[in-house]
Amino acid sequence: MINMTTRGSLFKAAAVLCLGMALSCKKSNVETPEPPPVDPPASGNTKQTPTTNRVELTNDSIFLYAQQIYYWNSSLPSYDTYEPRKYTTGSTNLDKYENNLFNLVKTSASPDYVAGQLAPKYSYIFDKANANPQASLKSERMSVDLEGNGNDIGVRLGYYGTTSNFSIFVTAVYPGSPAETAGIKRGDRVTKINGASYGTNFNAQIATIIAAIEQNSVTFEINKSTGETVSVPLTKAIFRSNPIYKQTVITAGTHKIGYLAYARFSSTANSVTELTNAFNFFGQHGVTDLIVDLRYNGGGYVSTAEHLINLIAPSTATGTMYVEHYNQTMKEGKATILKNQPLLDANDKVQFQNGKIVTYADVNYSEAAMTANFAKKGTVTGVRNIVFIVSGSTASASELVINSLKPHMTVQLVGQTTYGKPIGFFPVVLENKYDVYMSLFETKNSRGDGGYYTGMVPEQNLAEISGNSMYDFGDVRDLYLARAVSLLAPGATVTSQGKVSSSLNRTASASSALTLQTELGPQEFKGMIETRHKLR
């Protein structure tokens, strides 16, 4: 583990990405001092004239911070060339700032910009007023955040088929949610929403579907895997959610395979004990192999990812786990603008050193300081073979786990190409209102491997469903899980909880004609958040 001074969260991150970036966070319990005006560099800033206009000042700040701390800062134009104050289009200030950030990213021509998209792939701005859960239940945010707080009905929907003939499936149910209480399971097919049928015109119907499920209450007509059709009324509620969808041990011939379906790399308080207990369970059952299902896991806290890596890794894994690489300005300690960002302690309080407030400018961003080392945890010590189940929603901290273990284990992937986000960040606070998450560092494993900006391609690339059926987490009839088991125990008969599955070698096409489940409805946070920092 990186030997760092612990800092409390500046935010409580939530689910994100609806064809762009949108997430819910919790306010810090302290006010971050408003950054004072930043002196312009000696050249290239003749257009940065004095102003008291709040929008102009914040647009300036977004550019000036990027100029020093953005991972691809060397590709950015000068202030005078870019003119950040021109971004005044939008119905809200947030619209203006997001427009500024997007165009700034676009000028960098970095992997953060994807042609045809209307928002950066990685960087984004969050308005703290949209914290989750909110006092009012009615909210556009339908999510479980990185502290385990839910504020919705607790259902994740997927859309499969073609634009003119699609089905709606429950792809996940958040533990502790109204949906779980009502008995809804992954694999249930939603045939009607508030009495209306859908499935004949995706482009025309999806907005109506999302509007319906974002209300305080909604009624699903559901076709269960048993063939039974039931009507299920659901009312939005605030709840606490366990980040583990499912843990079980699958016996396949002589192999005892530990299966873990993990939703998000949530906070230490929400995840560490649950993960530790899961691996203690695996250790008690003598697992010989592992399957970790990260198909809907968009990442979260780097510290939690590190804990999972140490639980999985064999005891022979020592030395470097991964390294965080910042830009040259940061590594040389020249990102002086960060003196305006206090580095809070574990209780979200301002820290002092030698009578001065400790800021992000005091952090050591060198590779030596940002190297994490293995420190084995738990009782699962000898597993050498692991399969990760992945999809386009598998991102950031999830990919970090996979990449960090590759030099030390036989790692295979089943599913679909991952999101592709080797980039992490911490927030820059502006106006005591906005958290700006710019791409700040790239992670690489002990071999120096990284750069998977277009995603990790599975050795076994499959559609999530075949025909018109889907199964719950841990059910070996699930296409992804069946293929994962067959890789670990080829040709073996599977006995799981006293039940025998007759077929493990199902096949499917590379992808369905329509697989928008990773982009619509309640979404998983996509990001990799560093909250630990070692001072110079």
N, C-alpha and C positions, 0 to 999 in steps of 0.2 A: 504493500500500500504506500502511496506517496506520503512522505512525512511532511504534512502541511499543517499550518495553523487553520483550525476549523473556523468556518464562517457560516452564520445562519443564513437560511434562504432569504433572498430578497423578494421571493415570489413563491407562489404555490401553483405550479404549472398544471395545465389540464389538457384536454383533448384538442387536437389541432387538425388543420389541413382540410379544407373543403375547396378543392381545386385551387389551393393557395394556402395561406397560413391564417388560422384563426384559433386562438386558444384562450383558456380561462386561467387566471392566476389569482393568488391571494395576496393582499397588500402586506407589505412589511409592517410590523407593529411599531416602527419608528419612522419619523420623517427624515428623508435624506435631504441634506442641505442643498439648496438651489445652486447649481454651478455658476460661478461668476463668469463675466465675459472673458473670452479667450483671446489673447493677443494674436493677431494674424502673423503668419510668417513674413520674413523680410521681402519676399517677392511673390508675385502671382496672386496677390489678394488685394489689389487696388480697389476692387468693387465691394469689398467688405467695409462699408462705411458705417459710422455710428447709427444705431437705430434703437427705438424703444418698442418696436412692433414685436409682440410675442411670437407670432408665427415665423417672422423673419429670423428671430434669434434662435428658435428651435431648429429651423431648417439649416441655419448656419452650423449649429452644434452637430447635427447628424452628419454633415459633410466633414467637419473638422475632426470629429472622433474617427470617422472612417479613414481619413487621411493618415492617421497614426496607428490605429489598432486593427483595422480590417485586414483579414488574412492576405488578401490580394491588393494591399494598399499601393504597391508599386505600379499597379496598372491604372490607377485613378488619375483623372486630369487635374489641373490646377483649379483653384477656387474661381478665378476669373473665367476660365474656359467653361466650367460646369454651371456656375451661377445658381447656387441652391435656393436663393430667394424667389426664383421664378415659379416655384411649385406652389401655386395658390389655388389650384383647381380642386374642388371637393366640397361637399356639403358640411363636413366637419373638419376640425383641425387634424384629426387622426387621418382622414382621407388625404389631406395635403402632405402630411409627413410620410405616409405610406407610398404616395406617388413619388416623393423625393427619394426615398430609400430604394424603391424599385428601379428608378432611372439611374441612380448611383451604381447599383449592382449591374445594371445593363451596360454601363460604360466600362466596367471592369473586364467584360468579356470572359468572366470566370465561370466555373461550373455552377456558381450560384444563380446564373442566368440561363434559362432554358427558352429557346426561341419558341414563340407562340403562347407562352404562359404570361399571365397578367400580374404575377407576384414572384418574388425571389423564391428559389427552391429551398434555401436555408434561412436567410435572414428575415426578420419581421419585427414589428412594433406591437406592443401590447398595452392597451389602456387599462389601468388597474381598476377602473370603475366597473369593469366586467368580471370582477372576481367571482369565483365559484366555490361553494354555493352562495347564491345571493339570498338576501332577505325575502325577496319576492320569488315565488316558485315559477312564475311565468318569465321565461328567459329564452333568448335565442341559443344559449349555450346548452347543449345536451352532452354531458360528459362526466367522466370520473377524473379528478385531477391527480397530480402526483403526490398528494398527501392522502389519497384514498377517499376524498370527499365526492360523493355523487349528488347530482341535482337533476334527475330526469326519471324516465320510466325504466331505464336500465337495459335496453335492448339495442343490439347492433344488427343492422339489416344489411343483406347483400342482395344484389340484383344479377340474375343469371339468364342467359338466353340470347335473344336478339332484340333490337329496338322495337320490333313489331310483335314479338312473342317472348316475353320474359316472365320469370318467376321471382317472388320475393321470399327469401329465407332468413330466419334468425341465425346469424353467424356466431353470435356470442351473447351471453346473458351475464351482466355484471353481478357478482356475488353481493348479497345484501340488498339488492334492488327490489322495487315493486314487481318487476317481471319474474325474478326468481321466486318471490313469495307466491306469485300466481301460478307457478309451476311451468312456466315457459322454458323450453330447452333449446340449445343449439340444434339446428336441423329441422325445427318446426317450420312449416311453410305457411306464410301469411297469405290467405286467399282473399280477404276483404279488410279494409280499413274504414271504420265508421260506416259500415254497410255498403261501401262502394268497392267494386272490383277494379283491379288494375292489371296491366300486363300486355296491352295491345299497342301502346304508343309511348315509349319511354320518354322521349324528349318533351312530349306534351304533358305527361302525367307526373314526372318526378317532382316538380315544384309543389304540386298539390299534395303528394305523399309526404314530403318533408314538412310542409305547413301543418298537416294533420297530426303528425307524431310529435311536433314541437309544442302543441297546446298542453294545457294543464292535465287534460284527460283525453284518452283515446280508447277505442274498442277494436281489438283485432279478432277476426275470425281466423282460426288456425287449424290447419290439417296436421295432426300429430303423426309421428312415424308409425303408430299403431293403426293408422287409417281413420281414427276418430276425428271428427270435426267439432271444435269447441269455440265458443265466443268468450273472449277474455277482456274485461274492462280493466284499464290501467290508469292510475292517477300519479302524476309526477310527484316526486318526494325527494327530500334530502336524506342521504344515507351514507354509511361508511362501508367501503368495499374492500374485501380481501383481494390482493393483486393476483392470486393464483386461481385460475379457472378450474384446474383439475390436477391431481397427482395420483398415480397408481403404479403398480408393478405388473408388468405383462410377462408371463412365462411363455417362452417360445423354444421348445426343445430343451436344450441345456442352458439356454440363456435366460437370465432374469433381467428384464429391461425396465429401468426406471423411466416413467413418462411424466413430464411436467409441462403443463400449459400455463404460461406466464403472461399476464396482461400488460404490465408496464413496470419500468424500473422506478418505482415510487420511492418515497423518502425512507430513510433508515427506520423510522418508527413504524411505517406501514409495511415494509418489505423484508427487512433483515431477519426478524424472528420467523416469519412465515417461510422464507427460503431455507433457513437453517433447519427448521422442523421438517421440511420436506426432504432434505437430504439426510437427516437423521433417520427418517422413515425408510429411505432407500438403503441406508447402511444397515439397518436392522434386518432388512429382507435380503441382504447379500446381493445387491444388483451387480451385474457384470457389464452392462452396457447402459447407455443413456439416450433418450430422445427428449429434446427440449423444443417445445412448440412455441415459436415466437411469431406466428403468422400475422398476428394483429398487434405486435409490440413495436411501437414507434420510438422507444427509447426512454430517456429520463435522466436520472442522476448518475454521473460517472462513478461515484462512490459505491452505489448499489450494484452497478455492473461489475465492478471490481470484486465485490463480495461474492457474487455468483460465480465469477471466474475461479476464485479461490476454492469454492465448494466443489466445482466440477473437476478442476485440474488434478492430474495424478500427483502423488507426493514427490515424484522426480522432477516436476516443473519448478525450476528455481531461476533466480536472476530476473532479467527484464521481462515484464509483462507487456507493457506498451509505453510509448512516449508521446507526449503532447508537443506539437511543433507550432510555435507562434511566428509571426513575421519578424523580420530583422530589427525593425524599430522597437518592437516590444522586447526582444531578446537583449538588445543593447541598452535597455533602460531609458530609451529616448521618447517613450510615449508619455510625455509630460502632461498631456491633457487629462490623464487619469488621476491627477492630483485632485480633481474636482469630484471624484467618486469615492466616498468613504468605504473602507473595507470593514463590514460589520462582524461582530463576534457571533458565537453560537446562539446567543440570545437576542440577536438582531440589534445589538447596541454598538454605538461608536466606540472604537478602540483608540487608546493613546499610547504613544511610545516616545520617551524623552520629551514629554509635554506637548507633542504634536499629534493631531489626528492621523491615524493610519489610513492610507488610501490605496487604491489599486496601483498607483504609481510606485508603491513600495514593494510590490511583489516581484519575485525573481522568476522571469519567464524563460530562462535558459532550459535547454534540453536536460541538463543534469538535474535541475530542480523539478522538472516536469516528467521524470521517469518513474513509473510505477513498477514495483517488484512483486513477484509471487510471494505469498505468505499463506500456505495451505490451511484450509479450514474444513471442519466437519470430518465425518467418518467414512466417506466414500473416497478411498485413496488410490485404488488400483484400476479404475476404469480407463481403458485406452481407446475405445471406439464410441463416437457420439454422432448422432444425426440431428441436425436442426431442421425443423419444419418452418419454412419461410414463405413470404409473399411480397407483393409490392408495398405492403404496410410495414414490413420489417425494416427498421431504420436505426441509425445512430448508435445508441448504447447497445442495442441488439447486435448490430454489425460489429461493434467493438469487441463484444464477447466472442463472437465467431472468429474474428481475425486474430485475437490474442491467443486463442487456443490452437490455432492451426499448426504452429511450429512444435507443439508438444503432444498432440493426439492425432488419431485418424479422424478427421472431420469431414462429414458429407452433408450435403444440403438436398432437401426434397421440397418441391413446391414451385414457386415462381420467382423470377428475378427480384431481388430486394430493392429497396428504395434508392440506396446509394447515397449515404451521408456520413463520410468520415470526418465531418466538421462538428466542432463543439463551440460553446460560448458561455459567457456570463453576462448579466444585464447591465446596460448603462442607463441610468435613471435621468430623465429630463422632465422639468416642470413639476417634480414630485408627483407625476401623474403617469408618465409613459416609461415603460421598460423597453429599451431598444436592444434587441438581440442580433448583433452582427456576427457573421462568421468570423471566429477568432483563432481557432487552432485546428490542426489536422492530427489525427492519431495514426500511429504506425506500430506494428508489432515488433517483436525482438529481432526479426529478420529485416526490418525496415520496410515491410510490405504495408501498403496503404493505397490511397488513390482510387478507391472503388466508387468513383463518382457516378458511374452509370449502373451501379448495383452489382451484387454478387449473383452469378448465374448458377443455379442448382445443377448438380450432376443428373438429378432426376427432375425434369421440368414437366409438371403436370397441371391439368385443370383442377380446380378445387372440388368440383362435383362432376359426376358422370350421369348422363340421363337427367333425371329429375329427383335426385335424392341427396340428402346430406345427413351426417351423423354427428353425435355429440362428441366433445373432447374425450379422448381416451377410448373411444369405441373403435376396435380394429377394423370395422367395415369402412371407416373414413379412408378415402383414397390416399391422402398424404401419410397417415399413420400406417396404413397397410404397407405402403412402399418402404417407409422407414424401417419397419420391423423386418421386412424381407431382406433389406440390406445388411442388417445386423445378424439375422438368423435365416439364411437362405433355405427355403424349402421346409422349414420347421412348422409343425402344428402348433397353433397358439392356444394356450389355455389361460384365460384371464378371469379371475373371480368365479371359477367353476364353469365358465362358458367356453365352448370351443368355436372358433371361427374356421370355416372350411376353405377360405380363399384369401391369399395374401398378395397375389400377383396381378391385381387389377391394372388395367391400362387406361389411359385417357389421352385426349389430344393435348397439345401444348397449352392451349388456352381456350376459354369460351369466347364466343363472339361478343359478349357483353359481360364485363366483370368490373362493375363500378363500385363494388362494396367497399373498396378501400378509400373511396373519395366522397361518399355521401352519407348523411345521417350522423349519428354520434361517432365522433372520431377519436383516435388515439393520438396523443401528443407525439410529434416527430421532432426530436431534438436530443442533444447530449449536453448536459448542464454540469459545469464544474463549479463547486462551491468550496473547494479546499485550496489554500494558497500558502506558499512558503515565502516568507519575506526575505529581502536581500540582506 
